[in-house]
Amino acid sequence: MALPLYREVREQPPIHDPKKPSGHAGLWFERFYDRYKGDFSNTKQDDNAFRDWLVCFQHLAGAGELLDSAIQRQSQLADNLGGCSAIFRCDWHFVSGMGNDHPLENGFNWHPVWGVPYLPGSGLKGLVRAWVEAWQFDDADGEQKSQKRQRLLDWFGSVDKTPDKETDAQTGKVIFFDAIPLRPVKLVTDIMTPHMGEWYAQGEKIQDISRDADKIPADWHSPEPDLLPECQRTDVFGECSPA
């Protein structure tokens, strides 16, 4: 069967060369994973498939001039809307979108236009909401507790994160924009070692501890290393404005 690709591409498939990065690395990451087993029965053709494939992304992602232009436009937009913007420095490596579907079992958020890792506006909104809920007010103080409730209602439209049963839910008064890197970012491969996968997947199905010991969250389980892409410590530009 002929593949729905141009003839020259069918005859010589493109190769993502980390020494000569160009184009949209996120498009390659999301659409062109090519380490499946021959019969597609497994996402890994061998034990090193994930590691070898992620090596292809250990380079700078993004174009400096395009990012400068995007940040300038976003900053002007926030100013014109009466909002504010700021630069934030990550304390360590940055990763976003791990819950996205991907053969690696760890996804990654790539900006659809600029081809760089980024924090969607919804994520920035969640960070600000968590700060308001946990840090800005003292719930032991009755007046501050009332102020916190009003702040959540004004900024986010509801006091609870699931506002279906709230009678005073409304449209939030703040718009949160995507946070993007100030400059091209260096991509690296990192590792995490979860050892309670069965607990997360089937913990609620435990009926008998003696029979379901493999599902109990305990330190005797063997860790299962998972690889994931990250970008090295970077500065990101975030902004918000009145709705």
N, C-alpha and C positions, 0 to 999 in steps of 0.2 A: 504494500500500500504506500502510495506517495505521501510524504509528509506535507502539510500545508505551509511550506516554507519556500523562499526563493531558491532557485536551482543551485546557485553558488553556495548557499548556506547548507543545503542538503548534502552537497558533495564534500564540503569542508566545514564542519560545525565550528562555531566560534569557541574560543578558549578564553576563560577569564584569567588573564595574566597579572598577578599581583605586582610584578615589576613594571608594568605599563598600565596602571589603572586608568580607566576612562569610562565615561558614560555613567549609568545609574547602577551602583553596586547593589542597591536594594532590589532592583528588578531581577538581577541575577540571583540574589539570595532567595527571593520569594517564588520565582517561576522556573528556575533552571537547575534545580537540584538533580544531580545525575549519578548518585552513588547507590541506586537501588540494586538489589540482587537481580540477576538476569531474568527470573520469572516474576519479578515484582512481589515475591512472597515476603520480603523483608526490606526495610528501608536502608539496611547496611549490607553492602556486598562483601564486606569483611570487617574484622574488629576495629580497624583503623579508618574506616570510611568517613566517619564524622570528623575526626581529627584532621585527616588529609584535606577534606573539603573546606574546612574553616580556615586552613592555612591560606587559601586563595583570597581571603578578605583581610589579611594582616597588612594593610596599607592605609594611606590617607583617603578619606572619603569626603566628597564635596569639592566645590570650586569656590575659592576665596572671593572672587569678584562677584559671583552670583549671590553668595551669602551676604556680602556687604550690601548689595542692592536690596535684597529681601528685608534685611534688618532695618535699613533706612526707610523703606516704604512702610513697614509695620510700625516703626516708631512715629512716623508722621501721622499714620492713621490713628494711633492711640492719642496723640496730642490733639488732633482735630476733633476727636470724640470726647475730649475732656478726661482722658484716662491717664495712666502712668505706665512707665516701663522701667526695667532694671536689669542689671547683669548679675548673674548668680554663678558662683564658682563651686563645682562639685568637689567634695572632700576626697573622693576616690573614683574608681571606675564607674561609668554610667551605663545602665542598661534599662531598656524600656520595651514593653510588649512581650514579655516572656510567655504570657498566656496565649499568644497568637498560635494558631495551628501551623505546624511545620513538621516535616519528616524528622528534624533534629529533636523533636519533642520540646524544644525551647524556641519560641519565636523571637522576633525582634521588630521594633518599630522603625521603619524607614520613611522619611518624608517623601510623599509621592512626587513632588516636583524637584526638590533640591538634592535628593539622593543621599541624605545624611541621617544618622540617628537623631531622634527628637522626642520631646515630651509633648504629647497631644494636649490641647487646651483642657480636655476633660481630666487629664492627670494633674495638671496644674491646679485646676479647680478643686480636685480631691485633696491635694496637699494643703491648700489654703483652708479648706473646710476642716480638715483634721487639726490644723493649728487653732482655729477658732474653738472647736469642740474641746480640745484637751489642754490648751495652754493660755489662751487669751483671757479667760475669765475664771473666777474662783466660784465653783458651784456651792461652796459652803456659805457664801454671802448671798442672801436673798435678792438684793438689788442687782448684783452682777449676774446672777442666774437669769433674771428677767431681761437684762441687757443682752446676754448671750442668745436667748431665744429670739429676740428681735433682730439681732445681727444675722443669725442663720436665716431667718425669714426674709430679710431685706436682700442679702447678698445671694442666697442660693434658692430662694423660693419656698423653702419648707424647713421645718425644724428637724424632721426625721428624714433619713435618706430614702425611705420608701413612703412617700407622702400620700398614698392612695386613700388613707382614712382620715387625713387632715382636712378640716373644713376651711381653713384659712390659707391653704397652699396657693401660691401665685407664681408668676414668672419672676425669676431672679433679676435683680437690678444690675448685675455685673456680668460682663462678657470676658471670658478668659481665652486668650489667643495661644496658639501653639508656641512652645519654647524651642528655639533652634540654636545650634552652636554658633559662636561668633566667627569661627574659622574652621577649615577642614579638620576633621578629627582622625586620630590614629586608632584603627581597629585592632583589637587583640582577642585572643582566645583565653577564656577563663574556665574554671571547673568548680562544680559544687558536688557534694557527696551526700545526698539524702539517703537515709537508711531506714525510713519508716514509710516507704511507698505503699505497702499494703494497708497500713492504717489510714492513710489519706484516701485510698481508693475504696476500701471495703470496711473501714472501721465501724461504720454504723450497722453492719451486718453481723457483728460478733454476737454469738448466742451463748457460747460456752468457752471460757478462757482456756481451759485445758485442751480443747480441740482447736481453738483458733489462736494459738500462741504466735503464729506468724503475722497476725494482724494487730497485735498489741504494740503500742508505741514504747519500745524498750531499747536499751543500749546494747543488747546482745545481737541485734541484726547486723548483717554485713552491709557496709555502704556500697552504693552503686554510683560510681562517678558519672556525672553528666557534663558534657561540654556545652559551652554557650559563648556567643560572641558578645563583646563589650567594647566600649570606646574608652580610651584612657582619659584621665582627669581632664576636664574641659570646662570652659565658660559657656553658659547658655544665656540667651536673651529672652526674657519673658515679659509679658505685658497684659494689662486688663483695662477695661473701659466701662463707662456706664452703658447699660443696655438701651 
